[in-house]
Structures are given as C-alpha cells and as structure tokens.
C-alpha cells in the first residue's frame, strides 16, 4: 500500500543536520513506524513543512512532499493560506491509499474533507492522553481543537498508546481504539555503571511537563549532577526563559536546551536515572530510550502501570516522594539494568508491533 505520514515538524528528524531545533517524540516514533512499514513492503511518503528542500526529495527511502514554509503568510490569514492550502496540495500530490496523522491538530479535519474526493483511508494516532478529552487537547486555539475533533470522529481507525487512551476514546467518542504501543528499533545497550553520572530530564518545555519541578529537585540535591534537554514547546517560550533563569542559580544543573538526537543519545549513555515530572503523558519515547539501557525511571505518570508492575523504576505522587526516589535510584546496584533491558526487548522491539500494523492495514484495505 501507499502510506503517507502527515507531520509538519518531521523534516529535521528525516533529514538530520538541518540546524532546525525541532525534534519530538511523536516525530521520532513516526520515523520508526515508516522504517518498519517499508521493511514490510509498503511505499512510504511524508508531507511536511517547506524548509527549502526540493519537492519530492527522497530521504531514508521515503518521498517527502513539502506543504508550506513555516514563516510564510500574514498573521491571521496564513492559517488558510499558505498553510491549509499548502497541506491540501501536498496531500493530493502524495496520492496515498492511507494517510497517518499523529498529535492533535487540524490535519485530521483536512483528511476528512479530502476523503470526499479521493478513495482513501486515514488513521489518527494518539500522542497524548488529553487527545481524547474534549476541550483539553494540546492545541492552544479553540478553532484547532474543534477541527481536530471533527477529523477524529471521521477517522477510519484510531491508534492508541495505552489502555487509558483506549478507555477515554470509548467514553468520549464511543469508538474502539486500536492499541499499538510505541517501540524502538534499536538493540539494547549496556554501559558500565560507573559511567552513568547524570540525572536526566528530556522533553519539550511545556506547562504540563512541569520542568520547574526538576529544577527545584536539583536545587535540593546538590551532591548529584542534573541535566535538562529540550526546546520550548510551541507558545511556551516564556516558560523556557523562566526555567533557564531559575536553572542558572543551581550549580549542579545544566540546562542544554535543544540538542540533536545523536547528542541526546550520548546523554542517555551517561544517565543514571531518568526523571519525568509531567502531570500527564501518552507513552514517552524517552522511557524507551532509558529502558533500552537498563536505566530506572522515576515518574509521576505510569502508562498502564508498567513502571510499578515490572520494576522499571519508581512512581511518585509528590515532590517529597520524587526526591526520595531519585536519591534511592542513585545508590549503586539499586536497579540492576538486566531485568529492565529484558522487559524492553520483550515488549518494545519492532517485532512486538509488526503484526498489529499488519492487521491494521489489512482492515483498512478491506472495502467499506
């Protein structure tokens, strides 16, 4: 089948070395899925922003169609042109059998309209638990949230990352989600414990991720080394500046901002404990990057009870518990890497999801 991923922010992940500070878990996961589908024999393409690349460029075996330059157009008008018009034309050029959209936004609504004119199917894949709570979706504008809900209701299939998302989708939309967990197409990686010296926080600086909680954690634990990595989320530049100002007064904390994926991997190699301060999530890719190396996770969120049930780290409910859990995880031998890596290998490799994607595409290929 011809499968097109529609992601305006994926070009830096596909190309690499662009200097564009725009890499997130949803984008990384889509590239993983694209590679898997190509190995399964499908033809894969992408629709993304125009960063000056040639239209129809082939990257990693996938054709890339450009939609619009991110800064083009007049404020207040550019939502319609060049953004909606640019995406529409790129979708038409892709001529896919199945379109795949991940993360709440206006794309599902466009796909719903396009389906009136072309024989296609489209899939929405969740990026966050709030995607299925009407009014609490991540887009800042009410217009975009309304358009997203319109498209979500008309999707041919909805892929969810965890059981909570499946339940929310059923409760608020009366739809049955297809549960396909995130995966990482990389072998587990082992490093000497002595080289693991960082307490690590990785993610976009968004309000729901509560990065200031990590800054205050570092302030209370001066004997340990803390590192924060990630760019500001859209519309959250003020939060990033607030965190940067606070971090500057904490001598054992480094705030590195955006880092290319290869550099982020090197920090995971030196990581002793991964900390998630988010109040809500979907299934963070950073959990997979940690489990691959046998790194314990200390987190306020626990997708489907995975961390608590399988000894992958510690789930906390308060900042006092967070400090105690991080302190305990830093003790040598507290969390042997072997069991964590074995759980990763059994549950989050490409072979764990290949059959689910095959079944999903088979169902979409059948006549309606």
C-alpha positions in Angstrom: 0.0 0.0 0.0 1.0 3.6 -0.4 1.1 5.2 3.1 1.7 8.9 3.8 2.6 10.3 7.2 1.4 13.9 7.6 3.6 15.7 10.1 4.6 19.3 9.7 7.5 19.1 12.1 9.2 15.9 11.0 11.7 17.1 8.4 14.6 17.7 10.8 14.2 14.1 12.0 14.1 12.7 8.5 17.0 14.8 7.2 19.2 15.3 10.2 21.8 18.0 10.4 19.4 20.8 9.3 20.1 23.0 12.3 16.3 23.2 12.8 15.7 22.9 16.6 12.5 20.9 16.2 12.6 17.2 17.3 10.0 15.5 19.4 8.8 12.1 20.4 5.9 12.0 18.0 8.2 12.7 15.1 10.8 10.1 16.2 8.1 7.5 16.6 6.7 8.1 13.1 10.1 7.7 11.5 10.4 4.3 13.4 7.0 3.2 12.0 7.9 4.3 8.5 11.0 2.2 8.5 9.0 -0.8 9.8 6.4 -0.4 7.1 9.0 -0.1 4.3 10.5 -3.4 5.5 7.0 -4.9 5.3 6.9 -3.9 1.6 4.8 -0.7 1.7 5.6 2.5 -0.2 6.0 5.4 2.3 5.9 9.1 1.9 5.7 12.2 4.1 4.0 15.6 4.0 5.9 18.2 6.0 6.9 21.9 6.1 8.9 23.5 3.4 12.5 24.3 4.6 13.8 24.9 1.2 14.2 21.3 0.2 13.2 20.1 -3.3 9.6 18.8 -3.5 9.6 15.0 -3.9 13.0 14.6 -2.2 13.7 11.0 -1.2 15.0 10.6 2.4 15.6 7.2 4.1 13.7 5.6 1.1 10.6 7.8 1.6 9.3 10.6 -0.7 8.9 13.9 1.0 6.3 16.4 -0.2 6.5 20.0 1.1 3.5 21.9 2.2 4.4 25.5 3.2 7.3 27.5 4.6 6.7 27.8 8.4 7.1 31.6 8.5 5.2 32.3 5.2 2.0 34.3 5.1 0.3 37.1 7.0 -0.7 36.7 10.7 -4.4 36.0 10.9 -4.6 34.9 7.3 -1.8 32.3 7.0 -3.8 29.6 8.7 -5.9 29.5 5.4 -3.1 30.3 3.0 -0.4 29.1 2.7 -0.9 26.5 5.5 -4.2 24.8 4.8 -3.9 25.3 1.0 -0.3 24.0 1.1 -1.1 20.9 3.1 -4.1 20.2 0.8 -1.9 20.4 -2.3 0.8 18.2 -0.8 -1.8 15.6 0.3 -3.1 15.5 -3.3 0.4 15.0 -4.7 1.1 12.2 -2.3 -1.9 10.2 -3.7 -1.6 7.7 -0.9 -4.0 4.8 0.0 -3.7 5.5 3.7 -2.8 8.8 5.5 -1.4 8.7 9.0 -1.6 11.7 11.4 -0.2 11.8 14.9 -0.8 14.5 17.5 -3.9 16.7 17.8 -4.3 19.4 15.2 -6.1 20.4 12.0 -4.7 17.6 9.8 -7.4 15.0 10.6 -10.1 17.5 9.5 -8.4 18.1 6.2 -8.1 14.4 5.7 -11.9 14.0 6.4 -12.6 16.6 3.6 -10.1 15.0 1.2 -11.7 11.6 1.6 -14.9 13.1 0.0 -12.9 13.5 -3.3 -10.5 10.6 -3.2 -10.8 6.9 -2.3 -8.5 6.9 0.7 -8.4 5.9 4.4 -6.9 7.8 7.2 -5.6 6.9 10.6 -5.3 9.1 13.7 -2.6 8.1 16.2 -2.7 9.5 19.7 0.3 11.4 21.1 -1.1 12.3 24.4 -3.9 11.1 26.8 -5.6 14.5 26.5 -6.2 14.0 22.8 -9.4 12.2 23.8 -10.7 14.6 26.5 -12.8 17.2 24.6 -11.7 20.7 25.4 -8.4 19.6 26.9 -6.5 18.8 23.7 -3.0 20.2 23.3 -3.7 22.8 20.5 -3.9 26.3 22.1 -6.6 27.6 19.8 -10.3 26.5 20.2 -10.6 26.6 16.4 -7.9 23.9 16.1 -9.3 21.8 18.8 -12.8 21.9 17.1 -11.3 20.9 13.8 -9.3 18.1 15.4 -12.5 16.6 17.0 -14.2 16.9 13.6 -11.5 14.9 11.9 -11.1 12.4 14.8 -14.7 11.4 14.7 -14.4 10.5 11.0 -11.0 8.7 11.0 -11.1 5.1 9.7 -9.1 3.9 12.6 -7.7 5.5 15.8 -4.5 4.1 17.2 -3.9 4.5 21.0 -0.7 4.1 23.0 -2.2 2.8 26.3 -5.3 1.4 27.9 -6.2 4.8 29.4 -6.4 6.4 26.0 -8.5 3.4 24.8 -10.9 4.0 27.7 -11.0 7.8 27.1 -11.7 7.3 23.4 -14.6 4.9 24.1 -16.0 7.2 26.9 -15.9 10.5 25.0 -16.3 9.4 21.3 -17.9 5.9 21.5 -15.1 4.5 19.4 -12.9 1.4 19.8 -9.2 2.3 19.6 -6.5 0.0 18.2 -3.9 -0.4 20.9 -0.3 -0.3 19.4 2.4 0.7 21.8 5.4 2.8 20.9 8.5 0.9 20.0 12.2 1.5 19.4 14.0 -0.3 16.6 17.4 -0.5 18.4 19.2 -3.2 20.3 19.6 -2.8 24.0 22.8 -1.0 25.0 24.9 -1.7 28.1 27.4 0.6 29.7 29.4 0.4 33.0 27.5 1.8 35.9 30.5 4.0 36.9 30.0 6.0 33.7 26.4 6.8 34.5 26.5 10.0 36.4 23.6 12.2 35.2 20.1 12.6 36.5 18.3 13.3 33.2 15.2 15.2 32.1 14.4 15.2 28.4 11.4 16.8 26.6 9.8 19.9 25.2 9.4 22.6 27.7 5.6 22.6 28.0 3.5 23.5 31.0 2.1 20.0 31.6 5.7 18.6 31.8 6.3 20.9 34.8 10.1 21.4 34.3 10.4 23.7 37.3 9.8 20.7 39.5 13.0 19.2 38.1 14.9 22.5 38.7 13.8 22.5 42.4 14.7 18.8 42.7 18.3 19.6 41.6 18.5 22.6 44.0 17.6 20.2 46.9 20.2 17.6 45.9 23.5 19.4 45.4 25.6 16.2 45.6 24.1 14.8 42.3 24.5 16.0 38.7 21.3 17.0 36.8 20.8 17.7 33.1 17.8 19.1 31.2 17.5 18.8 27.5 14.8 20.1 25.1 13.5 23.0 23.2 10.5 25.2 24.2 7.1 23.9 23.1 5.1 26.0 20.7 3.8 29.1 22.5 5.9 28.3 25.6 8.9 30.5 25.1 8.2 32.3 28.4 8.2 29.1 30.3 11.6 28.2 28.9 13.0 31.5 29.9 11.6 31.2 33.4 13.2 27.7 33.7 16.5 29.0 32.3 16.6 31.9 34.8 15.9 29.5 37.7 18.4 26.9 36.5 21.2 29.5 36.3 21.3 29.7 40.1 21.6 25.9 40.5 25.3 24.9 40.2 24.7 21.2 39.8 22.2 21.6 37.0 22.9 22.0 33.3 20.1 23.3 31.0 21.2 22.5 27.5 18.1 23.4 25.5 17.7 21.7 22.1 20.2 19.0 21.3 20.5 16.9 18.1 19.2 13.4 18.5 22.7 11.9 18.4 23.8 14.2 21.3 20.7 13.3 23.3 21.6 9.6 22.9 25.1 10.3 24.3 23.5 11.9 27.4 21.3 8.8 27.8 24.5 6.8 27.8 25.7 8.8 30.8 22.3 8.7 32.5 21.9 7.1 35.9 18.1 7.9 36.4 15.5 9.3 34.0 13.1 11.7 35.7 9.6 12.6 34.3 7.9 15.4 36.0 4.9 15.5 33.7 1.4 15.6 35.1 0.0 13.7 32.1 1.5 11.9 29.1 0.8 9.3 26.4 3.8 7.0 26.2 7.0 9.0 26.2 9.7 7.9 23.8 12.3 8.8 26.5 11.0 5.8 28.5 12.1 3.5 25.7 15.5 5.2 25.4 16.0 4.6 29.1 14.8 1.0 29.2 17.0 0.2 26.3 20.0 0.9 28.5 18.5 -0.5 31.7 18.1 3.0 33.3 15.5 3.3 36.1 12.6 5.7 35.5 11.3 8.0 38.3 7.9 9.4 37.1 4.6 10.9 38.2 2.9 9.1 35.2 3.0 5.3 34.7 1.4 4.1 31.4 -0.7 1.1 32.1 1.1 0.6 35.4 4.2 -0.6 33.5 6.8 1.0 35.8 5.4 -0.2 39.1 4.4 -3.7 37.8 7.7 -4.6 36.2 10.3 -3.0 38.5 11.4 -0.3 35.9 11.8 2.4 38.5 9.5 4.3 40.9 6.2 6.0 40.5 5.7 9.1 42.7 2.9 11.4 43.7 4.6 14.3 45.4 7.9 16.2 45.3 9.0 14.7 48.6 8.5 11.2 47.1 10.3 12.3 43.9 13.4 13.4 45.9 13.4 10.1 47.9 13.0 8.0 44.8 15.8 9.8 42.9 18.1 9.5 45.9 17.4 5.8 46.2 17.9 5.2 42.4 21.3 6.8 42.6 22.6 4.1 45.0 24.8 1.6 43.1 23.0 -1.6 42.3 19.6 -0.3 43.3 18.2 -1.1 39.9 20.2 -3.8 38.0 19.9 -3.0 34.3 19.4 -6.6 33.1 15.7 -7.0 34.1 14.8 -3.6 32.7 16.5 -4.4 29.4 14.9 -7.8 29.2 11.4 -6.1 29.6 12.3 -3.7 26.8 13.5 -6.4 24.4 10.3 -8.5 25.0 7.8 -5.6 24.7 9.2 -2.7 22.7 11.1 -4.0 19.7 9.7 -3.8 16.2 8.7 -7.4 16.2 6.3 -6.6 19.1 4.2 -4.3 16.9 4.7 -5.6 13.3 1.7 -7.9 13.4 -0.5 -5.2 14.8 0.4 -2.8 12.0 -0.2 -5.6 9.5 -3.6 -6.3 10.9 -4.5 -2.6 10.9 -3.5 -2.1 7.3 -5.4 -5.3 6.3 -8.5 -4.0 7.9 -8.1 -0.6 6.1 -7.6 -2.4 2.8 -11.0 -4.2 3.0 -13.9 -2.4 1.2 -16.0 -0.3 3.5 
